[in-house]
């Protein structure tokens, strides 16, 4: 049995059997576990061996967090070590750093385990460290701060958060928490949070008075997301004209295979980060190929969270849920959050795999209860009257030859307030973007588009609808290339109309 998976002490100091209902206690495949096992976070304490009651008490007792906070004293001008700085280093750099600390037995260690040893050595020399992460609360009441560098999945350098701290600051799943941490003591397995400095980049005392996401008032999008950037980015100029997007949009990109959805998502993400740097962008990739994940990470400036196709369905679900909870917490703080999901179809497949079987199977092998949670994910997108918004633009796969994918698409069809239909024939003719003009539209676009611009957009649609999809897109792309911006293009239309 690995030292990180031993039975834990209860509050009386004795060991107790692990409870197998916690998500983190499932043995994940993929070889990430320390010593070949899992990350099995369990128990109400920070871990330990079977020891007599006279040993150190549990860290999750109500008084422990307060005592530890009062003991924190940094010297003037002293800065605690930041755990995030190590995550940006490559394995070779970490090995060189470990050699400076005279750490033995580093050969063959994975990056996470190597970081853990370095952090322990640093803590012995410097004392305090600074850590941050997104909170995931387990069923026993304690939690861990997950790192976006590991796609919010369990890792050896997760930070333990005691139940007393969670209660004291009214913390919830998805809160981004940062503060001072300490290294694991004898018999412990994880770093522990000592003092909460910030919650969602704000003072922790202000979190108590935030209105829960489900109690916020949803509205139609009323503030436009400008997608137009450079003159040569024709795809974004076309989207800005045909399917305007607002903060709080719930959009669906209907994509058959080989229709250019990945490139379109990359361009969309970069347009958002360029024109709206204050918004928080998350690109969520579910069941994707590893090389596409790397390409997206290098192409997009925002946060990219992924669970690749070689991961189990449980991981897909866990990653998607913690990303959604993080987005909700940010919206409660008045932030504009944008999630680009690729794809809602594969997320629904994952939920269909992990959901308890109800005995009622729909066509294609879809359980009747399996689509409830992915619908809740997609339905969370909204503009909020109290301030803030959650925008979700997701891809839906069609024409894959799978009956299950068709059923999933039919369930999500009509649930969004913006839809883009991609055409494989356009893509094969190398016409970009491969958007079907007639089947792509935005509901209540008059709310986000100025009246004079909207009038010209409707005239443009009347002209394009008389043509087949190929001719319509060729004509539009050709005219856009002759102008520097959409404003110039619409102005030329206005002159021609007169």
C-alpha positions as CSV (number, residue, x, y, z in Angstrom):
1,X,0.0,0.0,0.0
2,X,1.4,3.4,-1.0
3,X,2.2,5.9,1.8
4,X,-0.3,8.2,0.2
5,X,-3.2,5.8,0.4
6,X,-3.0,4.5,4.0
7,X,-6.1,4.6,6.2
8,X,-6.6,7.9,7.9
9,X,-7.1,8.9,11.5
10,X,-10.5,10.0,12.7
11,X,-11.0,12.8,15.2
12,X,-10.2,10.4,18.0
13,X,-6.9,9.4,16.5
14,X,-8.0,5.9,15.4
15,X,-8.1,4.8,11.8
16,X,-11.2,4.4,9.8
17,X,-12.2,2.6,6.7
18,X,-12.2,4.8,3.6
19,X,-15.5,5.8,2.2
20,X,-15.8,4.7,-1.4
21,X,-18.4,7.2,-2.6
22,X,-16.0,10.1,-3.0
23,X,-15.0,10.8,-6.5
24,X,-11.4,11.3,-5.6
25,X,-11.1,7.9,-4.1
26,X,-11.8,6.2,-7.4
27,X,-8.5,4.8,-8.8
28,X,-8.0,6.8,-12.0
29,X,-6.1,5.1,-14.8
30,X,-3.3,6.8,-16.6
31,X,-0.5,6.2,-14.2
32,X,-0.6,9.6,-12.4
33,X,-0.9,8.1,-9.0
34,X,2.1,8.2,-6.7
35,X,3.7,4.9,-6.6
36,X,1.5,3.5,-9.3
37,X,-1.7,4.0,-7.3
38,X,-4.3,6.7,-7.2
39,X,-4.5,10.1,-5.7
40,X,-7.2,8.8,-3.3
41,X,-7.9,11.9,-1.2
42,X,-9.8,10.6,1.8
43,X,-10.7,11.1,5.4
44,X,-11.3,14.3,7.4
45,X,-7.6,15.0,8.0
46,X,-4.6,15.7,6.0
47,X,-3.6,12.0,6.0
48,X,-1.4,9.8,8.1
49,X,-0.6,6.3,9.4
50,X,-2.4,4.3,12.1
51,X,-1.1,5.9,15.3
52,X,-2.2,6.1,18.9
53,X,-4.5,8.9,20.1
54,X,-1.7,10.7,21.8
55,X,-0.2,11.8,18.4
56,X,-0.9,15.1,16.7
57,X,-4.6,16.1,16.6
58,X,-6.5,16.4,13.3
59,X,-6.0,19.6,11.4
60,X,-9.8,19.9,10.7
61,X,-10.8,20.7,14.3
62,X,-12.5,24.1,14.3
63,X,-9.8,25.8,16.4
64,X,-6.9,24.6,14.3
65,X,-7.3,27.1,11.4
66,X,-7.4,30.1,13.7
67,X,-4.4,29.0,15.7
68,X,-2.3,28.5,12.6
69,X,-3.3,31.9,11.2
70,X,-2.2,33.8,14.3
71,X,1.1,32.0,14.2
72,X,1.9,33.3,10.7
73,X,4.5,36.1,10.9
74,X,6.4,37.1,7.9
75,X,9.5,39.3,8.2
76,X,9.4,42.8,6.7
77,X,10.0,42.6,3.0
78,X,9.9,38.8,3.0
79,X,7.9,37.2,0.2
80,X,6.6,33.6,0.5
81,X,7.5,31.1,-2.2
82,X,4.9,30.7,-4.9
83,X,4.0,27.1,-5.7
84,X,2.8,28.2,-9.1
85,X,6.3,29.2,-10.2
86,X,7.5,25.6,-10.1
87,X,4.6,24.5,-12.3
88,X,5.9,26.6,-15.2
89,X,9.3,24.8,-15.2
90,X,10.2,21.9,-17.4
91,X,11.2,18.5,-15.9
92,X,14.9,19.1,-16.8
93,X,14.8,22.4,-14.9
94,X,13.1,20.8,-12.0
95,X,15.8,18.1,-11.9
96,X,18.6,20.7,-11.8
97,X,16.7,22.5,-9.0
98,X,16.3,19.3,-7.1
99,X,20.1,18.7,-7.3
100,X,20.8,22.1,-5.8
101,X,18.6,21.0,-2.8
102,X,20.6,17.7,-2.6
103,X,17.4,15.7,-3.1
104,X,18.1,12.1,-3.7
105,X,16.2,9.5,-5.7
106,X,14.8,11.9,-8.4
107,X,15.5,9.6,-11.3
108,X,12.3,8.4,-12.9
109,X,10.1,10.7,-10.9
110,X,7.1,12.3,-12.6
111,X,6.9,16.1,-12.7
112,X,4.2,16.3,-10.0
113,X,6.2,14.1,-7.6
114,X,9.4,15.9,-8.3
115,X,7.7,19.2,-7.5
116,X,6.4,17.8,-4.3
117,X,10.0,16.9,-3.1
118,X,11.3,20.3,-4.2
119,X,8.6,22.2,-2.3
120,X,9.3,20.2,0.8
121,X,12.9,21.0,0.6
122,X,12.2,24.7,0.0
123,X,9.8,24.8,2.9
124,X,12.4,23.5,5.3
125,X,14.7,26.4,4.3
126,X,12.3,29.3,3.9
127,X,9.2,28.3,5.9
128,X,6.1,30.0,4.3
129,X,4.9,29.4,0.8
130,X,2.1,30.9,-1.2
131,X,-0.4,28.7,-3.1
132,X,-3.6,29.1,-5.0
133,X,-6.2,26.9,-6.8
134,X,-9.8,26.1,-7.5
135,X,-11.6,24.5,-4.5
136,X,-13.2,21.1,-4.8
137,X,-15.1,20.0,-1.8
138,X,-15.5,16.3,-1.1
139,X,-18.4,14.6,0.7
140,X,-16.7,14.5,4.1
141,X,-16.6,18.3,4.2
142,X,-13.0,19.0,3.5
143,X,-11.6,20.1,0.2
144,X,-8.5,20.5,-2.0
145,X,-7.3,23.4,-4.2
146,X,-6.9,22.0,-7.7
147,X,-4.4,23.5,-10.2
148,X,-5.4,24.5,-13.7
149,X,-2.0,23.2,-14.8
150,X,-3.3,19.7,-14.2
151,X,-6.8,20.5,-15.6
152,X,-8.2,20.6,-12.1
153,X,-7.5,16.9,-11.6
154,X,-6.0,15.4,-8.4
155,X,-2.2,15.8,-8.1
156,X,0.5,15.4,-5.4
157,X,0.8,19.2,-4.9
158,X,-2.9,19.8,-4.2
159,X,-3.5,22.0,-1.2
160,X,-5.7,20.6,1.7
161,X,-8.4,22.9,3.0
162,X,-10.0,22.0,6.4
163,X,-13.7,21.9,7.0
164,X,-13.4,24.7,9.5
165,X,-11.9,27.1,6.9
166,X,-14.6,26.2,4.4
167,X,-17.3,27.0,7.0
168,X,-15.6,30.1,8.3
169,X,-15.3,31.8,4.9
170,X,-18.5,30.2,3.4
171,X,-16.4,28.7,0.6
172,X,-18.0,26.7,-2.2
173,X,-16.9,24.4,-4.9
174,X,-15.4,26.5,-7.7
175,X,-14.0,29.3,-5.6
176,X,-10.5,30.4,-6.6
177,X,-8.7,30.6,-3.3
178,X,-5.2,31.8,-2.6
179,X,-3.2,32.2,0.6
180,X,-0.3,31.0,2.7
181,X,0.3,27.3,2.9
182,X,2.6,25.0,4.9
183,X,4.3,21.7,3.8
184,X,3.0,18.4,5.1
185,X,4.0,17.4,8.6
186,X,5.0,13.9,9.6
187,X,2.4,11.4,8.5
188,X,0.6,13.9,6.2
189,X,0.4,13.7,2.5
190,X,-0.6,17.2,1.2
191,X,0.2,20.8,1.6
192,X,-2.3,22.6,3.9
193,X,-3.8,26.0,3.6
194,X,-3.0,28.2,6.7
195,X,-4.4,31.6,5.9
196,X,-6.9,32.6,3.2
197,X,-5.7,35.8,1.5
198,X,-8.1,36.1,-1.4
199,X,-11.3,34.4,-2.7
200,X,-12.0,35.0,-6.4
201,X,-9.5,37.9,-6.3
202,X,-11.4,39.7,-3.5
203,X,-11.3,40.0,0.2
204,X,-12.6,36.7,1.7
205,X,-15.1,38.6,4.0
206,X,-17.0,39.9,1.0
207,X,-17.8,36.4,-0.3
208,X,-20.4,35.8,2.4
209,X,-22.8,38.4,0.9
210,X,-22.7,37.2,-2.7
211,X,-26.0,36.1,-4.3
212,X,-25.9,32.4,-5.3
213,X,-25.8,31.9,-9.1
214,X,-29.1,30.1,-9.2
215,X,-30.9,33.1,-7.6
216,X,-29.6,35.6,-10.1
217,X,-32.0,37.0,-12.7
218,X,-31.4,35.7,-16.3
219,X,-31.8,38.1,-19.2
220,X,-31.3,38.1,-23.0
221,X,-27.7,39.2,-23.9
222,X,-27.7,43.0,-24.2
223,X,-24.0,43.8,-24.6
224,X,-22.2,42.7,-27.8
225,X,-19.0,40.6,-28.0
226,X,-17.0,42.2,-30.8
227,X,-15.4,39.5,-32.8
228,X,-13.9,41.6,-35.6
229,X,-10.1,42.1,-35.2
230,X,-7.8,42.3,-38.2
231,X,-8.8,42.9,-41.8
232,X,-7.6,39.5,-42.9
233,X,-9.6,37.6,-40.2
234,X,-12.6,37.0,-42.5
235,X,-14.1,34.2,-40.4
236,X,-14.7,36.5,-37.5
237,X,-15.9,39.3,-39.7
238,X,-18.5,36.9,-41.2
239,X,-19.6,35.8,-37.7
240,X,-20.0,39.4,-36.6
241,X,-22.3,40.1,-39.5
242,X,-24.4,36.9,-39.7
243,X,-24.4,35.6,-36.1
244,X,-23.7,38.5,-33.6
245,X,-22.7,37.2,-30.2
246,X,-23.6,38.9,-26.8
247,X,-22.3,38.4,-23.3
248,X,-24.5,35.7,-21.9
249,X,-25.1,34.0,-25.2
250,X,-25.9,30.2,-25.4
251,X,-24.6,29.3,-28.7
252,X,-24.3,26.0,-30.6
253,X,-21.9,25.3,-33.5
254,X,-23.4,22.4,-35.4
255,X,-20.4,20.7,-37.0
256,X,-20.1,17.6,-39.2
257,X,-16.6,16.0,-39.5
258,X,-14.0,17.9,-41.5
259,X,-15.9,21.2,-41.4
260,X,-13.3,23.4,-39.7
261,X,-14.8,23.7,-36.2
262,X,-11.4,23.5,-34.4
263,X,-9.9,26.4,-36.4
264,X,-13.1,28.4,-36.0
265,X,-13.0,27.9,-32.2
266,X,-9.3,29.0,-32.1
267,X,-10.1,32.2,-34.1
268,X,-13.1,32.8,-31.8
269,X,-11.1,32.5,-28.7
270,X,-8.3,34.8,-29.9
271,X,-10.9,37.4,-31.0
272,X,-12.4,37.4,-27.5
273,X,-9.1,37.8,-25.7
274,X,-8.0,40.6,-28.1
275,X,-11.2,42.7,-27.9
276,X,-12.3,41.8,-24.4
277,X,-9.2,41.2,-22.2
278,X,-11.2,41.9,-19.0
279,X,-13.5,38.9,-19.6
280,X,-12.4,35.4,-18.4
281,X,-12.1,32.9,-21.2
282,X,-12.0,29.2,-20.6
283,X,-11.6,26.8,-23.6
284,X,-12.9,23.4,-22.4
285,X,-11.9,20.4,-24.5
286,X,-13.6,17.1,-23.8
287,X,-12.6,13.8,-25.3
288,X,-10.2,15.5,-27.8
289,X,-6.9,14.3,-29.3
290,X,-3.8,15.2,-27.3
291,X,-2.2,17.0,-30.2
292,X,-5.2,19.2,-30.6
293,X,-5.0,20.1,-27.0
294,X,-1.4,21.2,-27.4
295,X,-2.2,23.1,-30.5
296,X,-5.1,24.9,-28.7
297,X,-2.8,25.8,-25.7
298,X,-0.2,27.3,-28.0
299,X,-2.7,29.1,-30.2
300,X,-5.0,30.6,-27.5
301,X,-4.1,33.2,-24.9
302,X,-6.8,32.2,-22.5
303,X,-7.2,29.3,-20.1
304,X,-7.3,25.9,-21.8
305,X,-8.7,23.0,-19.8
306,X,-8.8,19.5,-21.4
307,X,-9.6,15.9,-20.8
308,X,-8.3,13.8,-23.7
309,X,-10.0,10.8,-25.3
310,X,-7.7,8.3,-23.4
311,X,-9.1,9.5,-20.1
312,X,-12.1,7.7,-18.5
313,X,-15.6,9.3,-18.7
314,X,-15.4,10.1,-15.0
315,X,-12.6,12.5,-15.6
316,X,-14.5,14.2,-18.4
317,X,-17.4,14.8,-16.1
318,X,-15.2,16.0,-13.2
319,X,-13.3,18.5,-15.3
320,X,-16.5,19.9,-16.9
321,X,-18.2,20.3,-13.5
322,X,-15.4,22.1,-11.7
323,X,-15.0,24.4,-14.7
324,X,-18.7,25.2,-14.6
325,X,-18.6,25.8,-10.8
326,X,-15.6,28.1,-11.2
327,X,-17.4,30.1,-13.9
328,X,-20.5,30.4,-11.7
329,X,-18.5,31.8,-8.8
330,X,-16.9,34.4,-11.0
331,X,-20.3,35.4,-12.4
332,X,-21.5,35.9,-8.8
333,X,-18.6,38.4,-8.4
334,X,-19.8,40.3,-11.4
335,X,-17.4,38.9,-14.0
336,X,-18.0,38.2,-17.6
337,X,-17.0,34.5,-18.2
338,X,-16.9,32.8,-21.6
339,X,-16.7,29.0,-22.0
340,X,-15.9,27.6,-25.4
341,X,-16.8,23.9,-25.2
342,X,-15.7,21.3,-27.7
343,X,-17.8,19.3,-27.7
344,X,-21.2,19.1,-25.9
345,X,-21.8,15.8,-27.7
346,X,-18.8,14.1,-26.1
347,X,-19.7,15.5,-22.7
348,X,-23.2,14.1,-23.0
349,X,-21.6,10.7,-24.0
350,X,-19.5,10.8,-20.8
351,X,-22.5,11.6,-18.7
352,X,-24.3,8.7,-20.3
353,X,-21.5,6.4,-19.3
354,X,-21.2,7.4,-15.7
355,X,-24.9,8.1,-14.9
356,X,-26.8,5.3,-13.0
357,X,-28.9,3.4,-15.4
358,X,-32.6,4.1,-15.0
359,X,-33.7,1.1,-17.1
360,X,-35.2,3.5,-19.7
361,X,-33.0,3.5,-22.8
362,X,-33.7,5.9,-25.7
363,X,-32.7,5.3,-29.3
364,X,-29.0,5.0,-29.8
365,X,-28.3,3.7,-26.3
366,X,-28.9,7.0,-24.5
367,X,-30.2,6.6,-20.9
368,X,-33.3,8.7,-20.3
369,X,-31.7,10.5,-17.3
370,X,-28.2,10.9,-18.8
371,X,-28.8,14.2,-20.6
372,X,-30.1,16.1,-17.6
373,X,-26.7,17.2,-16.4
374,X,-25.2,18.2,-19.8
375,X,-28.4,20.2,-20.3
376,X,-27.9,22.0,-17.0
377,X,-24.3,22.7,-18.1
378,X,-25.4,24.3,-21.3
379,X,-28.4,26.0,-19.7
380,X,-26.2,27.8,-17.2
381,X,-25.3,30.3,-19.9
382,X,-27.1,33.6,-19.2
383,X,-26.8,37.3,-18.9
384,X,-27.4,38.4,-15.3
385,X,-29.4,41.5,-14.3
386,X,-27.3,41.9,-11.1
387,X,-24.1,42.1,-13.1
388,X,-21.9,39.6,-14.8
389,X,-22.6,37.0,-17.5
390,X,-21.8,33.4,-18.5
391,X,-21.4,32.8,-22.2
392,X,-21.2,29.2,-23.4
393,X,-20.5,28.4,-27.1
394,X,-20.4,24.7,-27.7
395,X,-19.9,22.5,-30.7
396,X,-22.4,19.7,-31.5
397,X,-21.3,16.8,-33.7
398,X,-23.6,15.6,-36.5
399,X,-23.3,13.2,-39.4
400,X,-20.8,11.0,-37.5
401,X,-22.6,7.8,-38.3
402,X,-23.6,7.4,-34.7
403,X,-27.2,7.2,-33.8
404,X,-26.3,8.3,-30.2
405,X,-24.8,11.6,-31.6
406,X,-28.0,12.2,-33.5
407,X,-30.2,11.8,-30.4
408,X,-27.9,14.0,-28.4
409,X,-28.1,16.8,-31.1
410,X,-31.9,16.6,-31.3
411,X,-32.1,17.0,-27.5
412,X,-29.9,20.2,-27.6
413,X,-31.4,21.6,-30.8
414,X,-33.4,24.7,-30.1
415,X,-32.0,25.1,-26.5
416,X,-29.5,27.8,-27.5
417,X,-30.2,31.4,-28.6
418,X,-27.6,31.4,-31.3
419,X,-26.7,28.7,-33.8
420,X,-24.0,28.3,-36.4
421,X,-24.3,25.5,-39.0
422,X,-21.1,24.5,-40.6
423,X,-21.2,23.0,-44.1
424,X,-18.7,20.2,-45.1
425,X,-19.1,20.9,-48.8
426,X,-17.8,24.5,-48.2
427,X,-14.8,23.2,-46.3
428,X,-13.9,20.7,-49.0
429,X,-14.0,23.5,-51.5
430,X,-11.6,25.4,-49.2
431,X,-14.1,28.2,-48.6
432,X,-13.6,29.7,-45.2
433,X,-15.5,30.0,-43.0
434,X,-17.6,27.1,-43.9
435,X,-20.8,28.6,-42.5
436,X,-24.3,27.9,-44.0
437,X,-25.8,31.3,-44.2
438,X,-29.5,30.2,-44.3
439,X,-29.2,27.9,-41.2
440,X,-27.2,30.2,-39.0
441,X,-28.8,32.9,-36.9
442,X,-29.0,34.7,-33.5
443,X,-32.2,35.1,-31.5
444,X,-33.1,38.6,-30.5
445,X,-30.1,40.1,-32.3
446,X,-31.8,43.5,-32.3
447,X,-30.9,43.8,-28.6
448,X,-27.2,43.7,-29.2
449,X,-26.9,45.3,-32.7
450,X,-27.5,49.0,-33.3
451,X,-30.6,49.8,-35.4
452,X,-28.8,51.3,-38.4
453,X,-26.3,48.3,-38.6
454,X,-29.2,45.8,-38.1
455,X,-31.1,47.2,-41.1
456,X,-28.1,46.7,-43.4
457,X,-27.5,43.2,-42.0
458,X,-31.1,42.2,-42.9
459,X,-30.6,43.6,-46.4
460,X,-27.5,41.5,-46.7
461,X,-29.3,38.4,-45.6
462,X,-32.1,38.9,-48.1
463,X,-29.5,39.0,-50.9
464,X,-27.6,35.9,-49.6
465,X,-30.7,33.8,-49.0
466,X,-31.4,34.0,-52.8
467,X,-28.2,32.0,-53.4
468,X,-27.1,28.5,-52.5
469,X,-24.7,28.2,-49.5
470,X,-21.6,27.9,-51.7
471,X,-22.4,31.0,-53.8
472,X,-23.6,33.0,-50.8
473,X,-20.4,32.5,-48.8
474,X,-18.1,33.0,-51.9
475,X,-19.9,36.3,-52.6
476,X,-19.7,37.5,-49.0
477,X,-16.0,36.6,-48.6
478,X,-15.1,38.2,-51.9
479,X,-16.8,41.5,-50.9
480,X,-15.3,41.5,-47.4
481,X,-11.8,41.1,-48.8
482,X,-12.2,44.3,-50.7
483,X,-12.9,46.4,-47.6
484,X,-10.8,47.0,-44.5
485,X,-13.6,46.5,-42.0
486,X,-17.2,45.5,-41.6
487,X,-18.1,49.2,-41.1
488,X,-16.6,50.0,-44.6
489,X,-18.4,47.0,-46.1
490,X,-21.8,48.1,-44.6
491,X,-21.1,51.7,-45.7
492,X,-20.5,50.6,-49.3
493,X,-23.8,48.6,-49.1
494,X,-25.6,51.7,-47.9
495,X,-24.2,53.8,-50.8
496,X,-25.2,51.1,-53.3
497,X,-28.7,50.9,-51.7
498,X,-29.2,54.7,-52.2
